[in-house]
Amino acid sequence: MNTNNKNLEFCIIGCGRLGISLAVFLSKQGYIPKAFSSQRIESAQKAVEFTGAGTVVENPVEAVGTCNLTFITTPDTIIEPVCEAISKENGFDNDSVVYHLSGALSSSILTSAKKNGASTGSIHPLQAFAPYEKGQDSPFKGINMSIEGDPKAVELGKEIVNALKANSFTIPTDAKTVYHASAVVASNYLVTLEHFALELLKEANLSEQSAYEILEPLIMGTLNNIKARGSIDALTGPVARGDDEIVSKHLNDIDKKMPQFSDLYRLLGKYTLDIASKRGEIDDTARQRLAKLFKL
């Protein structure tokens, strides 16, 4: 951890779930909360109560004036205007380091702070946050957190993530959007995919709970195979084998019984065929037959 005491002092602009959790667990690691500012003053007061330090400040400009390290943890839609409002009042200077914690947005939205001389970056925890409760374990411990931005902000960001006992990795600033899209696909769209699978088993007169219990070992085994072998070599099943007869039967049944899922099955099949083709284990005839079946 950086031992320069001045660099350990920080303020939080936006005291929601993430802002409060960040303040609490940074303070437990020797960082010093100086000021909290939030649209709802009650939220800032909670942050002071939970950390046992810092002051409530209505004006964000006054908050950033108390320290060199600023975290803007507001909702995504107002990060940029909040930063611009502070910068317009010359709230940042050459000693300032400013972060936001959005997953979808890059540090480029903090350009106004950079024009004031600040170093800027973003730190994003790949984790959902519940409201903080006294005595709870750290939600940061062991999770992965992305960092991007200026060299100075990236290096300090690594120290901050390390202090939180999380794992850091860096990405280019211009890759922030595809990084976030990856997280959406891996988490949100996985839910959609498993919903599809559960609905198919419910058509076989199984309850959703029973369907999940039946599929869970297969789901977890597949994830373990991806981890051990990579996504291409982990692929199994009828598409990987070039078995167009089985796929045709799937589609006939889905088209008759659950047509709302027909396009989804075909679209998934199309991209699964791309993966299978990279392995070179299915012949051209089977590939062409499968491609015809998956045509939307």
Summary of the structure (lengths in Angstrom):
residues: 296
radius of gyration: 24.5
end to end distance: 55.1
largest distance: 70.9
contacts: 927
relative contact order: 0.08
helix: 56%
strand: 13%
